[in-house]
């Protein structure tokens, strides 16, 4: 908020004196200006001093408007104070004061930004004020202003917790089938209220959409930057177009074995619902690993637990403290062929025996693609849940009800955009999603250069030799169509016939399209996002 004031009484001034505020100002006839005529304007205006029309402040109304004139600086200050109390009802602070200029800024000017962008931070406050009025706001003032804006828009943590049951209940009312589960720390007889421990929520459209996705769930935990230091747990899946589908959320007091066990129990009961051959990808948090071992859905024979490769590499670097070996660790874990994995491990052993021993003691099925058996579907990290984490980064500073609201808004946005995308795929007569089409075509082009040697027509097996390309190529791979596998490991992981498999399918006159996994089908993708959300009133 800024305003300027005009001084009067200077004898040397050539400008006309301002009219008496107690008399009604008179209007002048229209003034020619570049052969144009200005329209007449209301009777509370007068042409000053450059023959333009402007308004004078009316103390009885107490309202400010752009272009108003004031006799003195003191009158302007009084008017701003009056307006802030009577109408704006906002505090302000002075950003610039001189003999002819007085600028103030609303202490709550960040509210609009905070409402539109939950990730709006202190640096944004400082930059925004500087851009608008050229004033460098001290860090402490920016922090205080942002804190007040957040509390005005979203409320305090305490008030947010109080309204959370009603808000979650409203979501369930208008979106039937949405799951909400509570676990309280205790009951306060003095206040008659429960003390929140854990709260879990999963939206019904997401639960239904998961039935058309691959059998993989990624889980991760992150801090909430509030004074009570709660944690946010997230479960996510991957759709047929390699996009993240949020599955479930929980706010817990600590990221421990009991909280992870409770979260996985709710996930099994309400999201997985008896679905078998499930793969869970996570970091190696001690409490989480213990909780997984006690859950039936992620242990043999119903499912498996895999480690995030990036976390394995990070822990490896913390112990070994060697960037080159960390890169080799990633190469080993992400390699699909057993032969190449062994070569990389031998190279690590030559560099550092302790580094080799560190990796060798970790169950290879847990962290390597070459020993995984196809459970990961080519997904090596917890990027699914971490992607949701990134989207909610700014929201993690907000009270819990606002956090829940933002998870709903983001998920609704995903469904809206992806439903439109799915319809476009159908209109283009695509068999599979964009991701699957791109990968299939890429491998199809490579297949042209391969050479096939048939072995068993009954087993539909063959060997495939690749073409030499510089120092690479001339490798032989074994393809078994009946088992839907190739020794390169890619078909088994991605569910899309690799270039070697496509070549063998052609040799045996087998439809390659029939070998692509169902979750890449365009109809499956559309079914994932077919359910809709209802607005919460």
Secondary structure, DSSP 4 states (H G I P E B T S, - for coil): -EEE------TT--SPPPPPTTSPPPPPPP-EETTEEPPP--TTEEEETTTEEEEBP-TTTT---TT-B-SSHHHHHHHHHHHIIIII---EEEEEE-SSEEEEEETTTTHHHHHH-TT--HHHHHHHHHHHH-----HHHHHHHHHHHHHHHH--HHHHHHHHHHHHHHHHHHSTT-EEEEEEEEEETTTTEEEEEEEEEE-HHHHHHHTTS-SEEEEEEEE--STT--EEEEEEEE-TTS-EEEEEEEEESS-SHHHHHHHHHHHIIIIITT--SEEEEE---HHHHHHHHT-GGGSTTTEEEEE-HHHHHHHHHHHH--HHHHHHHHHHHH---HHHHHHHHHHHHHH-HHHHHHHHTS-HHHH-STTSTTTTTT--SSHHHHHHHHHTTGGGGS-HHHHHHHHHHHHHHHHHHHHHHHHHHHHTT-SB-HHHHHHHHHHHHHHTT-EEEEEETTTTEEEEEPPPBTTB---EEEEEGGGTEETTSHHHHHSS--HHHHHHHHHTT--SGGGS-GGGBHHHHHHHT-S------
